[in-house]
């Protein structure tokens, strides 16, 4: 009976360690995911800025074209 109790306790310890490792891994994945999301937001902001600049350039070209007519 002592062997059975000892093995049960060891199994419980292993399960607790595995659960703690899983929680830690999920937290690390969440941090990485948040960082990726932040980088994607920065890229979108940069793309929007580029689009605005392109609109301004097109507008200026149209103005110059109209002046030359």
C-alpha positions as a Python dict, from the first residue, in 0.01 Angstrom:
ca = {
    (1, 'X'): (0, 0, 0),
    (2, 'X'): (287, 238, 71),
    (3, 'X'): (420, 189, -281),
    (4, 'X'): (79, 270, -427),
    (5, 'X'): (53, 591, -220),
    (6, 'X'): (410, 690, -311),
    (7, 'X'): (345, 641, -684),
    (8, 'X'): (19, 836, -660),
    (9, 'X'): (198, 1128, -493),
    (10, 'X'): (473, 1123, -757),
    (11, 'X'): (211, 1117, -1032),
    (12, 'X'): (33, 1416, -875),
    (13, 'X'): (361, 1608, -853),
    (14, 'X'): (434, 1533, -1220),
    (15, 'X'): (85, 1647, -1320),
    (16, 'X'): (120, 1971, -1122),
    (17, 'X'): (458, 2038, -1284),
    (18, 'X'): (315, 1970, -1629),
    (19, 'X'): (21, 2202, -1561),
    (20, 'X'): (256, 2477, -1439),
    (21, 'X'): (469, 2434, -1751),
    (22, 'X'): (158, 2460, -1968),
    (23, 'X'): (46, 2782, -1796),
    (24, 'X'): (396, 2928, -1835),
    (25, 'X'): (403, 2834, -2203),
    (26, 'X'): (61, 2993, -2261),
    (27, 'X'): (179, 3315, -2094),
    (28, 'X'): (489, 3330, -2311),
    (29, 'X'): (282, 3267, -2624),
    (30, 'X'): (42, 3545, -2523),
    (31, 'X'): (332, 3790, -2479),
    (32, 'X'): (468, 3700, -2822),
    (33, 'X'): (122, 3731, -2976),
    (34, 'X'): (78, 4077, -2820),
    (35, 'X'): (413, 4184, -2960),
    (36, 'X'): (316, 4061, -3309),
    (37, 'X'): (-14, 4250, -3287),
    (38, 'X'): (168, 4568, -3186),
    (39, 'X'): (407, 4531, -3480),
    (40, 'X'): (114, 4477, -3716),
    (41, 'X'): (-47, 4798, -3586),
    (42, 'X'): (278, 4986, -3650),
    (43, 'X'): (292, 4847, -4004),
    (44, 'X'): (-68, 4953, -4068),
    (45, 'X'): (7, 5303, -3942),
    (46, 'X'): (308, 5322, -4170),
    (47, 'X'): (104, 5201, -4468),
    (48, 'X'): (-163, 5463, -4394),
    (49, 'X'): (104, 5730, -4379),
    (50, 'X'): (244, 5617, -4715),
    (51, 'X'): (-105, 5623, -4868),
    (52, 'X'): (-157, 5979, -4743),
    (53, 'X'): (174, 6085, -4895),
    (54, 'X'): (77, 5924, -5224),
    (55, 'X'): (-255, 6112, -5222),
    (56, 'X'): (-69, 6437, -5158),
    (57, 'X'): (172, 6369, -5443),
    (58, 'X'): (-114, 6291, -5681),
    (59, 'X'): (-292, 6607, -5575),
    (60, 'X'): (21, 6816, -5632),
    (61, 'X'): (75, 6658, -5973),
    (62, 'X'): (-284, 6743, -6067),
    (63, 'X'): (-232, 7104, -5955),
    (64, 'X'): (86, 7135, -6158),
    (65, 'X'): (-83, 6975, -6458),
    (66, 'X'): (-372, 7223, -6434),
    (67, 'X'): (-131, 7517, -6412),
    (68, 'X'): (52, 7401, -6721),
    (69, 'X'): (-265, 7389, -6931),
}
